[in-house]
Amino acid sequence: QGDISVRTRDADGKVYIILKASIGDDSSANGVSRIEFEEPVKLSLEELDKKLLNAGLVVQAKWSREREHYDLGHIHVTVDKNAGYGYLAEFEKMIDDGKEAEYAKQELKALMHELNCEELPQERLERMFRFYNEHWPEYYGTDRVFVVE
């Protein structure tokens, strides 16, 4: 698709700018195969957000969550309690060469199977993402959860 998602994040007092671009048929927002760049910045989250808004970007949505992070060698698993979405786990492997993407995907699917986790269908994830983007002020910073089948 060629689209790019720009995000900002405050993680334990460290502020980051994140760029995500799809390398597959999925979206950059929540696709399975993406290129990601994450860099710390020496600004507050508010200062960074203001610079991006001044550059012409618009806020699509704001997200709030509690996150637990687990490392299994080169595989990273995060378990999030997201406002709106509820609990989700993300299985991720960072690779340096796009040629490794298919092997990494199979490795992640094998781990998910071993842990009895099932992948959320991309179509449903897109519907959830669209719903959240339309209603995020109702959920941001709360424990409220929605269900989109």
C-alpha positions as CSV (number, residue, x, y, z in Angstrom):
1,Q,0.0,0.0,0.0
2,G,2.9,2.3,0.6
3,D,1.4,4.3,3.5
4,I,3.3,5.4,6.5
5,S,2.1,5.7,10.1
6,V,3.8,8.3,12.3
7,R,3.4,7.8,16.1
8,T,4.7,9.4,19.2
9,R,5.1,7.6,22.5
10,D,6.1,8.3,26.1
11,A,7.5,5.1,27.6
12,D,8.5,5.5,31.2
13,G,9.5,9.2,30.7
14,K,11.4,8.6,27.4
15,V,9.8,10.1,24.3
16,Y,10.0,8.5,20.9
17,I,9.0,9.1,17.4
18,I,8.0,6.0,15.5
19,L,7.6,5.5,11.7
20,K,5.9,2.4,10.4
21,A,5.6,1.4,6.8
22,S,4.0,-1.7,5.4
23,I,6.1,-4.2,3.4
24,G,3.2,-6.5,2.6
25,D,-0.4,-6.1,1.6
26,D,-1.4,-4.9,5.1
27,S,-1.7,-1.4,6.3
28,S,1.2,0.5,8.1
29,A,-1.2,1.1,11.0
30,N,-1.5,-2.5,12.1
31,G,-0.2,-4.8,9.5
32,V,1.7,-8.0,10.0
33,S,4.9,-7.2,8.0
34,R,6.2,-3.7,8.5
35,I,9.4,-1.7,8.6
36,E,9.7,0.3,11.8
37,F,11.9,3.1,12.8
38,E,11.9,4.2,16.5
39,E,14.1,7.0,17.7
40,P,14.2,8.8,21.1
41,V,13.9,12.5,21.0
42,K,14.9,15.2,23.5
43,L,11.5,16.8,23.6
44,S,8.5,16.3,25.8
45,L,5.6,14.3,24.2
46,E,3.6,17.6,24.1
47,E,6.5,19.4,22.3
48,L,6.9,16.6,19.8
49,D,3.2,16.3,19.1
50,K,3.0,20.1,18.6
51,K,5.9,20.0,16.0
52,L,4.1,17.3,14.1
53,L,0.8,19.1,14.1
54,N,2.6,22.3,13.0
55,A,4.1,20.3,10.1
56,G,0.6,19.5,8.9
57,L,0.0,16.1,10.4
58,V,-3.4,15.4,12.1
59,V,-4.2,13.2,15.1
60,Q,-5.9,10.0,14.0
61,A,-6.3,8.7,17.6
62,K,-4.6,8.6,21.0
63,W,-4.0,5.3,22.7
64,S,-3.6,4.4,26.3
65,R,-2.5,1.0,27.7
66,E,-0.6,-0.9,30.3
67,R,2.1,-3.1,28.8
68,E,4.1,-6.1,30.0
69,H,7.1,-7.1,27.8
70,Y,8.7,-10.5,27.5
71,D,11.8,-11.5,25.6
72,L,12.4,-15.0,24.2
73,G,15.7,-14.6,22.5
74,H,15.1,-12.7,19.3
75,I,11.3,-12.9,19.8
76,H,9.5,-10.2,21.7
77,V,6.0,-10.7,23.2
78,T,4.0,-7.8,24.6
79,V,0.8,-8.2,26.5
80,D,-1.2,-5.0,26.5
81,K,-4.4,-4.0,28.3
82,N,-5.6,-1.3,25.8
83,A,-8.3,1.1,26.3
84,G,-11.1,0.0,23.9
85,Y,-9.5,-3.2,22.8
86,G,-9.0,-4.9,26.2
87,Y,-6.2,-7.5,26.4
88,L,-4.0,-8.2,23.3
89,A,-0.7,-9.9,22.8
90,E,1.8,-9.0,20.1
91,F,4.4,-11.4,18.9
92,E,7.3,-9.7,17.1
93,K,10.7,-10.6,15.7
94,M,13.0,-7.9,14.4
95,I,14.9,-8.8,11.3
96,D,17.5,-6.9,9.2
97,D,16.7,-8.4,5.9
98,G,13.2,-8.6,4.2
99,K,14.2,-12.0,2.9
100,E,13.9,-13.3,6.4
101,A,10.3,-12.2,6.8
102,E,8.5,-15.4,5.8
103,Y,10.8,-17.5,8.1
104,A,10.2,-15.1,11.0
105,K,6.4,-15.2,10.4
106,Q,6.4,-19.0,10.5
107,E,8.6,-19.0,13.7
108,L,6.1,-16.6,15.3
109,K,3.1,-18.7,14.3
110,A,4.8,-21.8,15.8
111,L,5.3,-20.0,19.1
112,M,1.7,-18.8,19.1
113,H,0.5,-22.3,18.4
114,E,2.6,-23.6,21.3
115,L,1.1,-21.0,23.6
116,N,-2.4,-21.7,22.3
117,C,-2.8,-18.2,20.9
118,E,-4.7,-17.5,17.8
119,E,-4.0,-14.7,15.3
120,L,-6.7,-12.0,15.1
121,P,-7.9,-12.0,11.5
122,Q,-6.6,-8.9,9.7
123,E,-10.2,-7.9,8.5
124,R,-11.4,-7.9,12.1
125,L,-8.4,-5.9,13.3
126,E,-9.1,-3.4,10.6
127,R,-12.7,-3.0,11.7
128,M,-11.6,-2.6,15.4
129,F,-9.0,-0.1,14.4
130,R,-11.6,1.9,12.3
131,F,-14.1,1.8,15.2
132,Y,-11.5,2.9,17.7
133,N,-10.3,5.8,15.5
134,E,-13.9,7.0,15.2
135,H,-14.6,6.8,19.0
136,W,-11.2,7.1,20.7
137,P,-12.2,10.0,23.0
138,E,-14.8,7.7,24.6
139,Y,-12.1,5.1,25.5
140,Y,-8.7,6.9,25.8
141,G,-7.5,6.7,29.4
142,T,-10.4,4.5,30.6
143,D,-10.9,0.8,31.2
144,R,-13.8,0.7,28.8
145,V,-13.7,-2.1,26.1
146,F,-15.7,-2.5,22.9
147,V,-16.4,-5.7,20.9
148,V,-16.3,-5.6,17.1
149,E,-16.8,-9.0,15.4
